Structure formats: C-alpha cells, structure tokens
C-alpha cells in the first residue's frame, strides 16, 4: 500500500520579518507564524487528514510548527531535513547574498566558497533521510514532516520536479507526496494564500 507524506515549510519567524538569512541559525516563530501553522492545521482538519508519525528538522522553528499543526508533542527530529547552511551569510541581511547565475533557479554551489552548502547536496541529504524514514515506517501510512524552503527546493531539484515560474514555498506551504517506492509530488497547498492549490502531473520518471 502507498503512503502519504505531507512535507511542509515552517511558519514565519523573527528573522523572516527582519530580512535576515536564516539557514543553520534559528529564530522563533512570530505570532503570525503561529497563526499560519494554525491555518495549516485547519486545512488538515477540514480534509480529515491525520498523521501516524510526525517529524521535523532539528531547528526550533520547524519543531514548533510541527507541534502546532499536528497537536502532538511527540515530534521526532531529523537532522537530514534541516535548512541549508548559508555559511558566512548566516544572520546577515538577505541583500548581501550572491545573485543567482543567469538562468539559475537556486544558489547552486555559490555558497560553498563561503562555508555554505550546495543546494544539490542539501536535496540529496533530505531525500536520503525521507526515503529512509518511509522505508522503515512499515505501519505509518500518513506522515507529516516540517522542514524549510531551501531544503524543500533542493529535494524537488533532486527529484527533477518542474515548478512553473512564480510557484514556490510560502510559509507553511504543504507538499503532498505519494510514496510507492518512489516519491511523487501531487499537490502544493498554500494555507497563507487562501489554500491555493497547484496540482502536479504524475511523472513516473521522478
């Protein structure tokens, strides 16, 4: 039997409001971030979606979001789905970050000379961690994982999932995956955008 994985981004944080780079470093959820998590919870409740297991990255903003969304205290933390490390740019104003190369849709390896991570390496560790959990959780049919924007983007790059221009991960955005030995992204739901939903066509080569 296939499994459902709901992979979502954390709610708004203090650093988000300050325009600061927030990768390996952490900052707490704002009140708006808490409200966003409760909107995501409403989506799950309204659609009768419950979770057999709940996971988050090891970072406070993700763990707190997971607890709010699932109403569970027993959240398992996974280092493999933590946010991308931005190296020397951590906690610095976002405008200092290097600019994407022409035609690129991520930082690629631009942060590596500054002690940061390559986006493909981030996606690879996230994919390895997620697949390990899905393979080991025999009895869990519905799983929630709360992660981060760049990590989710790296995962989708690893899976070769094409996103239309302008479609991305707002705070508490939810990626609904099917797992049948492979991960298939079916939907992207944005609770902070009136539950706007984007449907992905099934790609058997994902």
C-alpha positions, 0 to 999 in steps of 0.5 A, spaced: 500 500 500 502 507 498 503 512 503 502 519 504 507 524 506 505 531 507 512 535 507 511 542 509 515 549 510 515 552 517 511 558 519 514 565 519 519 567 524 523 573 527 528 573 522 523 572 516 520 579 518 527 582 519 530 580 512 535 576 515 538 569 512 536 564 516 539 557 514 543 553 520 541 559 525 534 559 528 529 564 530 522 563 533 516 563 530 512 570 530 505 570 532 503 570 525 507 564 524 503 561 529 497 563 526 499 560 519 501 553 522 494 554 525 491 555 518 495 549 516 492 545 521 485 547 519 486 545 512 488 538 515 482 538 519 477 540 514 480 534 509 480 529 515 487 528 514 491 525 520 498 523 521 501 516 524 508 519 525 510 526 525 517 529 524 521 535 523 528 538 522 532 539 528 531 547 528 526 550 533 522 553 528 520 547 524 519 543 531 514 548 533 510 548 527 510 541 527 507 541 534 502 546 532 499 543 526 499 536 528 497 537 536 502 532 538 508 533 542 511 527 540 515 530 534 521 526 532 527 530 529 531 529 523 537 532 522 537 530 514 531 535 513 534 541 516 535 548 512 541 549 508 547 552 511 548 559 508 555 559 511 558 566 512 551 569 510 548 566 516 544 572 520 546 577 515 541 581 511 538 577 505 541 583 500 548 581 501 547 574 498 550 572 491 545 573 485 543 567 482 547 565 475 543 567 469 538 562 468 539 559 475 533 557 479 537 556 486 544 558 489 547 552 486 554 551 489 555 559 490 555 558 497 560 553 498 566 558 497 563 561 503 562 555 508 555 554 505 552 548 502 550 546 495 543 546 494 544 539 490 547 536 496 542 539 501 536 535 496 540 529 496 541 529 504 533 530 505 531 525 500 536 520 503 533 521 510 525 521 507 526 515 503 529 512 509 524 514 514 518 511 509 522 505 508 522 503 515 515 506 517 512 499 515 505 501 519 505 509 518 501 510 512 500 518 513 506 522 515 507 529 516 514 532 516 516 540 517 522 542 514 524 549 510 524 552 503 531 551 501 531 544 503 524 543 500 527 546 493 533 542 493 529 535 494 524 537 488 531 539 484 533 532 486 527 529 484 527 533 477 520 536 479 518 542 474 515 548 478 512 553 473 515 560 474 512 564 480 510 557 484 514 556 490 514 555 498 510 560 502 510 559 509 507 553 511 506 551 504 504 543 504 507 538 499 503 532 498 507 526 496 505 519 494 510 514 496 510 507 492 517 506 492 518 512 489 516 519 491 511 523 487 509 530 488 501 531 487 499 537 490 502 544 493 497 547 498 498 554 500 494 555 507 497 563 507 494 564 500 487 562 501 489 554 500 491 555 493 492 549 490 497 547 484 496 540 482 502 536 479 502 531 473 504 524 475 511 523 472 513 516 473 520 518 471 521 522 478 
